[in-house]
Every structure is written in structure tokens, then in C-alpha cells.
Amino acid sequence: MSAQKLTPNTLCKTAGADSILQILGRSKDADPDKAALLAPGRTVLTRGALWAQFHYVGHALVKAGIRRGDRVAVVLPDGPELAVAFLTVSCCATFAPLNPAYRTEDFDFYLGDLKAKAVILPAGEDCPARAVAEKRGIPIFELTTDAKAPAGQFVLNSEPQVPSWDETGFAGPDDVALVLHTSGTTSRPKMVPLTQRNLCCSARNIATALALTPDDRGLCVMPLFHIHGLIGALLSSVVAGASVMCAPGFSADHFFAWLDEFKPSWFTAVPTMHQAIIASAAKHAATIRRNPMRLVRSSSAALPVPLLLQLEEAFGVPVIESYGMTEASHQMTSNPLPPRARKPGSVGLAAGPEVAIMDEAGQFLAAGTTGEVAIRGPNVTHGYDNDPAANARAFTNGWLRTGDQGHLDVDGYLFITGRLKEIINRGGEKVAPQEIDGVLLTHPSVQQAVAFAVPHPSLGEDVYAAVVLHTGLPVAETALREFALARLLPAKVPTRIVVVNEIPRGPTGKIQRKKMAAHLAPALATAYEAPASKTETLIAKTIETVLGRSQVGRNDNFFALGGDSLRAVQVMARLRPALAIEIPVFLLFQYPTPAVLALELERRIEEVDLAALAAELEKLSPEEIDRLLGDPIR
């Protein structure tokens, strides 16, 4: 960290576009009266007013002894105040936003891990973050807003706005501007420090990919404690000189009213938000027509191709899917704007950092070969904070290994096939759950789908899936499995496909596959129901014998009970002589419960009986057939 001391105006004139302070200053100098931030029920915050707010916040922090490099935790609801807090605090210190929905134990972990020098909270609000900060002796800034003030303008500790500025050191390009923790979907959250240069580079990359200009207006519905909202929606707009409406959280009910009120030219969201928007789009078709946009962006999770097509049909604009992660200050790749090709199912071309595919040894792989996605560039973090073991695993010769599996095609488009830590090892067969998601989502009744691993006594892991159905389009689990069997290799077909009302997600909307089995345990449980026919009883008793179980019900899944391909062979070998028909082993994969298998076997027995009768009839003369039927030939 440099020890030089600069005033804001001096820094803006001497620095390159590698600090948020410099971006704010140049924006103010270009047009101080132009709108910067907007919000429902608030007047516009201009670029000049945003610059004045930076002066005020900087003075308040310095007066309290906060300096560059000090971490200031911020626990505020989504909206313009949180946006302005990021843009101003990060110019003087390190901004560390935390989800207000965290529990007391969460705040205790994060505030301790951050070693926060201060916490900014809504004035007077009794919340877990306050209790933890007080217990830990962390100073608290009380943030007060005035509904009549411009969007994002606030006061700290009830101190009035001050015009003067105490000259001090401001954050330079290589100072840490933002600290976020990884989502922890597959491991303990790691702390990711991102410099001013990292953030500004990524924001410019996004603005370039989307061709943002001062005439654009973004609609920010993403949470601002997440890299997608902070950089993908907010800072990308600011660096382009565009205005941005900061919503008080996402609401599908309010989304279309915001289109009418603020007339954005684009918005970015995660697929779950897009799904909620599409669910209401038809009844708001007139609103969409009144407020044409230039593009829709999606990031932070895989966008199902059917949903992409629905969005493009509803809004009549290109949907740009991109690929990002916290460690890259958000964006790594992006599909290009028309007229260049967009490839559904791909997260696009490198859009900032270099992108390559590596094998386990760190060797680069050719186009079309699947391996681990790796990146390097000025937007990429230099490493996790205070975690040398994680850094050793994550970095290879200056390249960050993302943990994502994928391949590049011959045109340089990246296709993600899954998280390496989420790959399901089903008896040695490696299964990418995203492939299963994609197949299930093509079923006309399925609105959302997620495949995940469950423990299995002999296979190690088995494949299950959960789906949310479209309203009014019911479908049975057996029909969904038959649909998947026709489109996937047998080893990739989920043993169970359960229908649920909603799929559990993390605070940023990401599916947490590693936690799905625990989350859905009640839905996966099967209540015992006694066999209802002789054939069902025979099948259930045979499964009990082969698996060594005391009681198997008519709806119990053979594989969920611990069955595998070898034991399936044993079950069918015992059933063949008992039923006196040929039974292929694959039937148990297709019909894994006594109830559905019995129906199929009874159908086959009936076919065998009819075939035998037909064969016997073929041997008879017309006169003999006539006598049997009691209908004389005329």
C-alpha cells in the first residue's frame, strides 16, 4: 500500500481508470447534473450529488479513524443506500457487504473472519449484526435516510453533511476495494479480496460486452451483497456513464411496474429471477411493448435453453448469457451482441480475462476436449485471504482454476458441463448433473429441475432429481423417468425424480446441489404401502431376499433401497422361472418399484398368453376353429 496522500480531485486527474474514485470524479466532471442513481419513491441522485456524498462519507470515516485497507462491514437492505455505500466507502476503505438475512452465528463468523474495523447498520435497528458487533466491540455507524432526499443519500451517526475534506490517503488501483466470501456451496466460505483495478477492469469488460453508453439505464434487481449486483449491474453502469435504478430487492410483482416507471434499457439477473419474470410476462405483454429494452442479461448460474428462448420471445430482444465468479470480479465470458453469433447452451467467448481448459496436471487441452476451466487477467483476484492451502490448489502457473468443468469449441465459445465438486460418481460412472437438468427441462411439464447426489451403499453415490412443474401440467414420476431414459444413458437417469413446490437455493439464488439430499429428505421418504397383487408380492419378496431387507412396499424403489446392476440381475433371475417368461434386466431400471414393474410384467405375461393362443389357433383348420367358436361357416 502506497503512503502517498492525495486529494480526490488530484487523484482523479492523475490516476488511470483503475479506481472507483477516479470513475466517480470523471463522471461528475463530464456532466454533474446527469442522473446517476434512481429508486422507487425517491428523487434522482445526480453525478454531482454522488460526488458530494463521497466527500461526506470519506470525512465521516476518516474522523472515526478508518483508513484505506480497513474493512468496513455493511449490513443494509438492497436499494440505493447500499449502492451508494459501496461506491463511496470503497474509495476510502475496504467495503465488505453482508447479507442482512444472516443469523447470529453467521454474523459472528463473518465479522470475525473479516476482522472488521467498523459496521454500518440502519439507525436504531435491532438485528443480529448489531448484537454481534457490540459483543465483539466493533464500532457501529448508524445510517439514517430521508425519504425526501435523493436516492442513496444518507447520514452517518446523525452528523450533518460537511463541505470540508481532511486530506488523507485514498484507495489506489492496487488497494483492496471489496472483500466477499465465496458462496460455500461445496466447501467452507473463502475470503476473496478484490482490488480497485480488479473491479474497474471487470466493470469495463461488462460495459464493453454490452456496448453500454450514457444513454442506457440499468435495472438492478440483484442483491448488492453479491458480485453480480455490485459489478454486473451497478459498477458497469457507472463506468459507462449510464444511470441505474436500484430496486429494493427483487419482486416479480413490481418488476413490470418498474419498467413503466423507469424505462430501463437492460437488466441482469439470475435464472431463478428470469423464471419468475417469465411466469408473469404474458399478462404484462402491454407493459413490455410500451417499454422496449435493448437486451436482457443472465449470469451466476446456468440459463436453461428453454428459458432463454422464452425470454427472447417475451421481450423481443437478445438474451446475453455470461459466466462469472467472485474471484474474477464477476465476468469471465459473455455471448456477444448481434449480429455476432450467440450460441444457446454456451456462456460465450472470453470477455476480459484469458480462458483456457486444463487437465489435472495443468496442461492445456485442445478445443472440444473437456477439462477444468482456468482464467487469468487483471480482473482476477491475486489469491484468497490468509489461505495458502486454498491458493496452492486454485492457482497453477498464474492461472486460476475455477472448479468448473467444460470445453471450448473451435470458435472459442465456452460450454460449462458442471462443477467438478458436483460431479456424481455413480459406481465409477462420472455423471454431470447439469446434463440431466437440461434434459428434464425439455419436458413440457417441467418448469425447474435439479439433479443431485445421494449416498448409496454399493455405488457410493446415486443420481436423484427434483422438479417443479408448470401449473396445470401434472406428470407422473414414471413418465419423467421414461422421458429421461429415452434421452440419457441409463447410468445418468435419476433413480428418483420427485416433484416439489420449490427448489431450495442459497441467498443469491444459486442451487446448492451438495445440500439437496438433506433439504429434500422429507420429500424423498416413501411411506410403506403393502403390495396389492400377487405379482407385486412376488417382486417385493424377491427384492427382500436379494437385498436382505425385512419389508419392501409396492412403491419402494429398488435402487433407492440399495440395489445396483448386479443385484438387478439376481432379482430378474429369480423372477423368470417364477413367472415363466423371459424378463430383460433393463426392465428393473425402467420400472424400479414393485407396483410399476408388476404392471409391465403382467402386460408381458398377457402378451405371451395371447401369442401362445394365436400359435395354437394357427395349427387348426377353419372347421376346428368354427367348432371352438360355436359359429358355423356360412
C-alpha positions in Angstrom: 0.0 0.0 0.0 1.4 3.3 -1.0 1.8 6.0 1.7 1.3 9.0 -0.7 -1.5 11.4 0.2 -3.8 12.8 -2.5 -6.9 14.8 -2.5 -9.9 13.4 -4.5 -9.5 16.0 -7.3 -5.8 15.4 -7.6 -6.3 11.6 -7.8 -8.9 11.9 -10.5 -6.5 13.9 -12.7 -3.5 11.7 -12.2 -4.8 8.1 -12.0 -5.9 5.9 -14.8 -9.4 4.4 -14.9 -8.4 1.9 -12.3 -10.1 3.2 -9.2 -13.7 3.8 -8.3 -12.8 7.3 -7.0 -11.4 8.2 -10.4 -14.5 6.9 -12.2 -16.8 9.0 -9.9 -14.7 12.1 -10.5 -14.6 11.8 -14.2 -18.3 11.1 -14.3 -19.0 14.2 -12.3 -16.7 16.4 -14.4 -18.4 15.2 -17.6 -21.9 16.2 -16.5 -22.6 16.8 -12.8 -26.4 17.2 -13.4 -26.9 13.9 -15.2 -28.8 11.2 -13.4 -26.7 8.6 -11.6 -29.0 6.6 -9.4 -32.8 6.2 -9.2 -35.1 4.4 -6.9 -38.9 4.0 -6.4 -40.4 6.9 -4.4 -37.2 8.9 -4.4 -35.8 11.8 -6.4 -32.9 11.3 -8.7 -29.3 11.3 -7.3 -27.1 13.2 -9.8 -23.5 12.5 -10.5 -22.6 15.7 -8.7 -24.6 14.7 -5.7 -23.0 11.3 -5.7 -19.6 13.0 -5.7 -20.7 15.2 -2.7 -21.9 12.1 -0.9 -18.4 10.5 -1.4 -16.9 13.6 0.3 -19.2 13.3 3.2 -18.7 9.5 3.7 -14.9 9.9 3.4 -14.9 12.6 6.0 -17.0 10.5 8.4 -14.8 7.5 8.0 -11.6 9.5 8.5 -13.0 11.2 11.5 -13.7 7.8 13.0 -10.2 6.6 12.4 -11.0 4.4 9.4 -8.2 4.3 6.8 -7.6 2.7 3.4 -7.3 -1.1 3.8 -9.5 -1.1 6.9 -12.5 -3.4 6.4 -15.9 -1.8 6.9 -18.8 -4.4 7.1 -22.0 -3.1 5.7 -25.4 -4.7 6.6 -28.1 -2.8 4.7 -31.2 -3.8 2.8 -31.0 -3.8 -1.0 -31.6 -0.4 -2.5 -29.9 2.9 -3.4 -28.3 3.4 0.1 -26.4 0.1 -0.2 -25.3 1.1 -3.8 -24.0 4.5 -2.6 -22.3 2.9 0.4 -20.4 0.7 -1.9 -19.4 3.4 -4.3 -18.3 5.8 -1.5 -16.8 3.6 1.2 -14.7 1.7 -1.3 -13.0 4.9 -2.2 -11.6 5.3 1.3 -11.6 1.8 2.8 -12.4 -1.8 2.0 -16.1 -2.5 1.5 -17.4 -5.8 3.0 -21.2 -6.2 2.4 -23.0 -8.9 4.4 -26.5 -10.4 3.8 -28.9 -8.9 6.3 -30.7 -12.3 6.5 -27.8 -13.9 8.1 -28.3 -15.5 11.6 -26.4 -14.5 14.7 -23.9 -17.4 14.2 -23.3 -16.3 10.6 -22.5 -12.7 11.6 -20.2 -14.0 14.3 -18.2 -16.0 11.7 -18.1 -13.3 9.0 -17.3 -10.3 11.2 -14.7 -12.4 13.0 -13.2 -13.6 9.7 -13.2 -10.1 8.3 -11.6 -8.5 11.3 -13.9 -5.6 10.6 -12.9 -2.2 11.9 -16.5 -0.9 11.8 -20.0 -1.9 10.8 -22.6 0.3 9.0 -26.2 -0.6 10.1 -29.6 1.0 9.7 -30.1 3.5 12.5 -31.7 2.0 15.6 -32.5 -1.3 14.0 -32.3 -4.2 16.5 -30.7 -7.0 14.5 -28.3 -9.9 14.9 -25.4 -8.0 13.3 -25.7 -5.3 16.0 -25.6 -7.8 18.8 -22.5 -9.5 17.4 -20.8 -6.1 16.7 -21.5 -5.0 20.2 -20.2 -8.3 21.7 -17.1 -8.0 19.6 -16.5 -4.3 20.4 -16.7 -3.3 16.8 -17.7 0.4 16.3 -21.1 0.9 14.7 -22.0 3.6 12.2 -25.8 4.4 12.3 -27.1 5.1 8.8 -30.1 7.3 8.5 -32.1 8.1 5.4 -34.7 10.7 4.5 -37.5 9.7 2.2 -37.5 13.2 0.7 -33.7 13.1 -0.1 -32.3 11.9 -3.4 -32.0 8.2 -3.9 -29.0 6.8 -2.0 -28.2 9.9 0.1 -27.8 9.2 3.8 -26.3 10.5 7.0 -24.0 8.5 9.3 -24.3 8.8 13.1 -26.7 11.8 12.7 -23.9 14.0 11.6 -24.8 16.7 9.1 -23.3 16.9 5.6 -19.9 18.7 5.8 -18.3 20.5 2.8 -14.7 20.3 4.0 -12.4 17.4 3.4 -9.5 16.2 5.6 -6.7 15.4 3.1 -5.6 11.8 3.5 -4.7 8.7 1.6 -7.3 7.4 -0.8 -7.6 4.0 -2.3 -5.4 3.5 -5.3 -5.6 0.9 -8.0 -3.8 -1.8 -6.0 -5.7 -1.3 -2.8 -8.4 -3.8 -1.8 -11.7 -2.2 -2.6 -14.1 -5.1 -1.9 -14.0 -8.3 0.2 -16.5 -11.0 -0.4 -16.8 -14.6 0.8 -17.3 -17.4 -1.7 -20.8 -18.9 -1.6 -19.5 -22.0 0.2 -21.7 -24.4 -1.9 -19.1 -27.1 -1.8 -16.7 -26.0 1.0 -16.1 -23.6 3.8 -16.5 -20.0 2.5 -13.2 -18.4 1.5 -12.5 -14.7 1.6 -11.8 -13.1 -1.7 -10.1 -9.7 -1.7 -10.6 -7.7 -4.9 -8.6 -4.6 -5.7 -9.8 -1.3 -7.3 -8.1 -2.4 -10.5 -9.8 -5.8 -10.4 -13.3 -4.2 -10.1 -12.8 -1.4 -12.6 -11.4 -3.8 -15.2 -14.3 -6.1 -14.8 -16.8 -3.3 -15.0 -15.3 -2.0 -18.2 -15.3 -5.5 -19.6 -19.0 -5.8 -19.0 -19.8 -2.3 -20.3 -17.8 -3.2 -23.5 -19.5 -6.6 -23.9 -22.9 -5.0 -23.6 -22.0 -1.8 -25.5 -23.3 0.3 -22.6 -23.4 4.1 -23.2 -24.5 7.1 -21.1 -27.9 6.8 -22.8 -28.5 3.4 -21.2 -30.4 2.8 -17.9 -29.9 -0.4 -16.0 -32.5 -2.0 -13.7 -30.6 -3.5 -10.7 -32.7 -6.3 -9.1 -29.7 -8.4 -7.9 -28.7 -8.3 -4.3 -25.8 -5.9 -3.6 -24.0 -8.2 -1.2 -23.2 -10.3 -4.3 -20.6 -9.7 -7.0 -23.2 -9.9 -9.8 -25.2 -7.0 -8.4 -22.2 -4.8 -7.4 -20.2 -5.2 -10.6 -22.5 -6.7 -13.2 -25.4 -4.3 -12.6 -24.1 -1.3 -10.7 -20.4 -0.5 -11.4 -20.7 -1.5 -15.1 -23.3 1.2 -15.5 -21.4 3.8 -13.6 -18.2 3.2 -15.6 -20.2 3.6 -18.8 -21.7 6.8 -17.6 -25.2 5.2 -17.6 -27.8 5.6 -14.9 -29.1 2.7 -12.8 -32.3 2.1 -10.9 -31.6 0.3 -7.6 -34.6 -1.8 -6.7 -35.4 -2.5 -3.0 -34.8 -6.2 -3.7 -36.3 -8.4 -6.4 -40.0 -8.6 -6.8 -41.7 -10.2 -9.8 -44.9 -8.4 -8.8 -43.2 -5.0 -9.0 -40.8 -5.7 -11.9 -43.3 -4.7 -14.6 -44.3 -1.5 -12.8 -40.6 -0.6 -12.6 -40.4 -1.0 -16.4 -43.2 1.6 -16.8 -41.8 4.0 -14.2 -38.1 3.9 -15.0 -38.0 2.6 -18.6 -34.7 0.7 -18.4 -32.8 -0.3 -21.5 -31.5 -3.5 -19.9 -31.4 -5.6 -16.8 -29.3 -8.5 -15.5 -30.5 -11.3 -13.2 -30.1 -15.0 -12.3 -32.2 -17.7 -14.0 -34.5 -18.1 -11.0 -35.4 -14.4 -11.3 -35.9 -14.8 -15.0 -38.2 -17.7 -14.4 -40.3 -15.7 -12.0 -40.5 -12.8 -14.6 -41.5 -15.2 -17.4 -44.3 -16.6 -15.2 -45.9 -13.2 -15.2 -44.8 -11.9 -18.6 -47.9 -12.9 -20.6 -50.3 -10.8 -18.5 -47.9 -7.8 -18.7 -47.3 -8.0 -22.5 -48.6 -4.5 -23.0 -46.2 -3.1 -20.4 -43.3 -4.9 -22.2 -44.4 -3.4 -25.6 -44.6 0.1 -24.1 -41.1 -0.2 -22.7 -38.8 -1.8 -25.3 -35.4 -2.7 -24.0 -32.1 -3.3 -25.8 -31.1 -6.5 -24.1 -31.6 -8.9 -21.2 -28.5 -10.4 -19.4 -28.2 -13.6 -17.4 -25.4 -14.8 -15.2 -24.3 -16.5 -12.0 -26.0 -19.8 -12.9 -26.7 -21.9 -16.0 -29.5 -20.5 -18.0 -31.7 -23.3 -19.4 -32.1 -23.0 -23.2 -35.9 -23.2 -23.0 -35.9 -20.3 -20.6 -33.6 -18.3 -22.8 -35.9 -18.8 -25.7 -39.0 -17.8 -23.6 -37.2 -14.6 -22.5 -36.3 -13.6 -26.1 -39.9 -14.3 -27.2 -41.4 -12.3 -24.3 -39.1 -9.2 -24.6 -38.2 -9.3 -28.3 -34.5 -8.6 -27.5 -31.3 -10.7 -27.4 -30.7 -12.5 -24.1 -27.0 -12.4 -23.4 -25.8 -15.3 -21.1 -22.5 -14.7 -19.4 -20.3 -16.6 -17.0 -18.8 -15.1 -13.8 -17.5 -15.8 -10.4 -16.5 -13.8 -7.3 -12.8 -14.5 -7.9 -12.9 -12.9 -11.3 -14.7 -9.7 -10.1 -17.7 -11.3 -11.8 -17.5 -11.6 -15.6 -15.2 -14.1 -17.4 -17.1 -14.8 -20.7 -20.1 -13.5 -22.5 -22.1 -14.2 -25.5 -21.7 -11.4 -28.0 -24.4 -8.9 -29.1 -26.0 -9.4 -32.5 -25.0 -9.6 -35.3 -22.3 -11.9 -33.9 -23.4 -15.4 -33.1 -25.0 -16.3 -29.8 -24.9 -20.0 -29.0 -27.7 -21.2 -26.7 -26.2 -23.5 -24.1 -22.8 -21.7 -24.2 -21.7 -19.0 -21.8 -19.9 -17.3 -24.7 -16.5 -16.0 -25.6 -13.7 -14.8 -23.4 -14.8 -11.3 -22.3 -11.9 -9.9 -20.4 -9.6 -12.5 -19.0 -7.9 -15.2 -20.9 -9.9 -18.5 -20.8 -8.4 -22.0 -21.2 -9.2 -25.6 -20.4 -6.7 -27.6 -18.2 -6.3 -31.2 -17.3 -5.5 -32.3 -13.7 -1.7 -31.8 -14.3 -2.2 -28.2 -15.5 -1.7 -29.0 -19.2 -3.8 -27.0 -21.7 -6.4 -29.0 -23.6 -7.4 -28.7 -27.3 -10.8 -27.4 -28.5 -13.6 -29.9 -27.9 -11.8 -31.6 -25.0 -13.4 -31.5 -21.6 -11.4 -30.3 -18.6 -11.3 -27.6 -15.9 -11.9 -24.0 -16.9 -9.0 -21.8 -16.0 -8.6 -18.0 -16.2 -6.1 -15.2 -15.8 -6.2 -11.5 -16.3 -6.3 -8.1 -14.5 -9.8 -8.7 -13.1 -8.8 -11.9 -11.3 -8.0 -11.9 -7.6 -4.4 -12.4 -6.6 -5.5 -15.1 -4.1 -7.7 -15.9 -1.2 -7.1 -14.0 2.0 -4.9 -15.9 4.6 -5.5 -19.3 3.0 -2.2 -20.6 1.4 -3.6 -24.1 1.1 -6.6 -22.9 -1.0 -4.3 -20.7 -3.1 -2.0 -23.7 -3.8 -5.0 -25.7 -5.0 -6.6 -22.9 -7.0 -3.6 -21.4 -8.9 -1.4 -23.2 -11.5 1.3 -21.1 -13.1 -0.6 -17.9 -12.7 -3.9 -19.4 -13.9 -6.9 -19.6 -11.5 -8.6 -23.0 -11.7 -12.4 -22.2 -11.5 -13.6 -25.6 -10.3 -15.9 -25.7 -13.3 -15.8 -28.4 -15.9 -16.3 -27.5 -19.6 -14.9 -27.3 -23.1 -14.2 -24.7 -25.7 -15.5 -25.2 -29.2 -13.5 -24.4 -32.4 -14.9 -20.9 -32.4 -13.8 -20.2 -28.8 -17.2 -20.5 -27.2 -17.2 -22.0 -23.7 -19.7 -24.7 -22.7 -19.9 -25.5 -19.0 -20.8 -29.0 -18.1 -20.8 -28.8 -14.3 -18.9 -28.1 -11.1 -16.1 -30.6 -10.6 -17.0 -31.0 -7.0 -20.7 -31.6 -8.0 -19.9 -34.4 -10.5 -21.8 -37.5 -9.3 -19.7 -40.7 -9.1 -22.3 -43.4 -9.6 -20.4 -46.7 -9.2 -17.4 -45.3 -11.2 -19.6 -43.6 -13.8 -19.0 -39.9 -13.7 -22.3 -38.0 -14.2 -22.6 -34.3 -14.8 -25.8 -33.2 -13.1 -26.3 -30.2 -15.4 -26.8 -32.6 -18.4 -29.7 -34.2 -16.5 -31.1 -30.8 -15.6 -31.1 -29.8 -19.3 -32.9 -33.0 -20.4 -35.6 -32.7 -17.8 -36.2 -29.1 -18.6 -37.1 -30.0 -22.2 -40.2 -31.9 -20.8 -43.3 -29.7 -21.4 -44.5 -30.1 -17.8 -41.2 -29.2 -16.1 -40.5 -25.6 -15.1 -37.4 -26.2 -13.0 -35.1 -29.2 -12.5 -32.0 -30.1 -10.5 -30.1 -33.4 -10.3 -28.1 -34.2 -7.3 -26.2 -37.0 -5.5 -27.5 -39.1 -2.6 -25.4 -41.7 -0.7 -25.6 -45.3 -1.9 -24.3 -48.4 0.0 -22.7 -50.1 -3.0 -22.5 -47.4 -5.8 -21.1 -44.7 -3.4 -23.5 -42.2 -4.9 -26.8 -42.4 -6.8 -28.5 -39.8 -9.0 -31.7 -38.2 -7.9 -33.6 -35.2 -9.3 -36.2 -32.8 -8.1 -38.6 -30.9 -10.4 -41.1 -28.1 -10.2 -43.9 -28.5 -12.6 -45.8 -25.9 -14.6 -49.2 -25.1 -13.1 -51.9 -27.3 -14.6 -49.4 -29.8 -16.3 -49.1 -32.8 -13.9 -46.9 -35.7 -14.8 -46.1 -38.9 -13.0 -42.6 -39.8 -11.8 -42.6 -42.9 -14.0 -43.4 -40.8 -17.1 -40.5 -38.4 -16.3 -38.1 -41.4 -15.9 -39.2 -42.9 -19.2 -38.7 -39.4 -20.8 -35.1 -39.3 -19.4 -34.4 -42.9 -20.4 -35.1 -42.1 -24.0 -32.6 -39.2 -23.9 -29.8 -40.2 -21.5 -27.5 -43.1 -21.0 -29.0 -45.5 -18.4 -26.3 -44.6 -15.8 -27.4 -41.0 -16.0 -31.1 -41.5 -15.5 -32.2 -40.4 -12.0 -33.3 -43.3 -9.7 -35.9 -40.9 -8.2 -37.5 -37.8 -9.7 -39.5 -36.1 -7.0 -42.0 -33.3 -7.7 -41.6 -30.4 -5.3 -43.2 -26.9 -4.9 -39.9 -25.1 -4.9 -36.2 -26.0 -5.2 -34.1 -24.8 -2.2 -31.5 -22.2 -3.1 -28.8 -20.1 -1.4 -29.2 -16.4 -0.6 -28.0 -15.4 -4.1 -30.4 -17.8 -5.9 -27.8 -20.5 -6.6 -28.7 -24.1 -6.4 -26.7 -25.8 -3.6 -26.5 -29.3 -5.0 -24.4 -30.7 -2.2 -27.2 -29.8 0.2 -30.2 -31.0 -1.9 -30.4 -34.5 -0.4 -30.6 -33.1 3.1 -33.0 -30.3 2.1 -35.4 -32.7 0.3 -35.2 -35.7 2.8 -38.9 -35.5 3.7 -39.9 -35.4 0.0 -37.6 -38.4 -0.7 -39.0 -40.6 2.0 -41.5 -43.2 0.8 -44.3 -44.4 3.2 -44.8 -48.1 3.3 -47.7 -49.5 1.3 -48.3 -53.2 1.2 -48.2 -55.0 -2.2 -51.6 -55.0 -3.8 -51.4 -58.1 -6.1 -49.8 -61.5 -6.3 -47.2 -60.2 -8.8 -46.4 -57.2 -6.6 -46.0 -59.5 -3.6 -43.7 -61.8 -5.6 -41.5 -58.9 -6.7 -41.4 -57.4 -3.2 -40.4 -60.7 -1.6 -37.7 -61.3 -4.3 -36.2 -57.8 -3.6 -36.3 -58.5 0.2 -34.4 -61.7 -0.4 -31.7 -60.2 -2.7 -31.2 -57.1 -0.6 -31.6 -58.7 2.7 -34.5 -56.4 3.7 -37.4 -57.3 6.0 -40.1 -55.3 4.4 -40.5 -53.9 0.9 -43.6 -51.9 -0.1 -45.2 -51.6 -3.5 -43.8 -48.1 -4.1 -40.3 -48.7 -2.8 -37.6 -48.0 -5.4 -35.2 -51.0 -5.8 -32.1 -48.7 -6.3 -33.1 -46.4 -3.5 -33.2 -49.4 -1.2 -29.5 -50.1 -2.1 -29.9 -52.1 -5.3 -27.4 -51.9 -8.2 -27.0 -53.6 -11.6 -25.5 -56.8 -10.1 -28.4 -57.2 -7.7 -30.8 -56.3 -10.5 -29.5 -59.4 -12.4 -30.2 -61.5 -9.3 -33.8 -60.2 -9.0 -34.6 -60.9 -12.6 -33.0 -64.3 -12.5 -35.3 -65.3 -9.6 -38.4 -63.8 -11.3 -38.0 -65.6 -14.6 -38.8 -69.1 -13.5 -41.5 -68.0 -11.1 -43.4 -66.2 -13.9 -42.3 -68.5 -16.7 -41.4 -65.6 -19.1 -38.2 -64.0 -20.4 -37.5 -60.8 -18.5 -34.7 -58.5 -19.6 -32.7 -56.9 -16.8 -33.2 -53.4 -18.1 -36.9 -53.6 -17.1 -35.9 -53.1 -13.5 -34.1 -49.9 -14.4 -37.2 -48.7 -16.3 -39.7 -49.9 -13.7 -37.9 -49.8 -10.3 -40.8 -50.3 -7.9 -42.9 -53.5 -7.4 -46.1 -51.6 -8.4 -44.9 -50.4 -11.8 -42.8 -53.5 -12.5 -45.8 -55.7 -11.8 -47.9 -53.8 -14.3 -45.3 -54.2 -17.0 -44.7 -57.9 -16.2 -48.5 -58.6 -16.2 -48.8 -56.9 -19.6 -46.0 -59.1 -20.9 -47.5 -62.3 -19.5 -50.8 -61.4 -21.2 -48.9 -60.8 -24.5 -47.2 -64.2 -24.1 -50.5 -65.9 -23.4 -52.2 -64.3 -26.4 -49.2 -65.2 -28.6 -49.4 -68.8 -27.4 -53.1 -68.9 -28.1 -52.6 -67.4 -31.6 -49.9 -70.0 -32.3 -52.2 -72.8 -31.4 -55.0 -71.4 -33.5 -52.7 -71.3 -36.5 -52.5 -75.1 -36.3 -56.3 -75.6 -36.5 -58.4 -75.9 -39.6 -61.2 -73.4 -40.3 -63.7 -76.1 -39.3 -62.0 -76.7 -36.0 -61.9 -73.0 -35.2 -65.5 -72.8 -36.2 -66.5 -75.5 -33.7 -64.4 -73.9 -31.0 -66.1 -70.5 -31.5 -69.5 -72.1 -32.0 -70.1 -70.1 -35.2 -70.7 -72.3 -38.3 -69.2 -71.3 -41.5 -71.8 -69.9 -43.9 
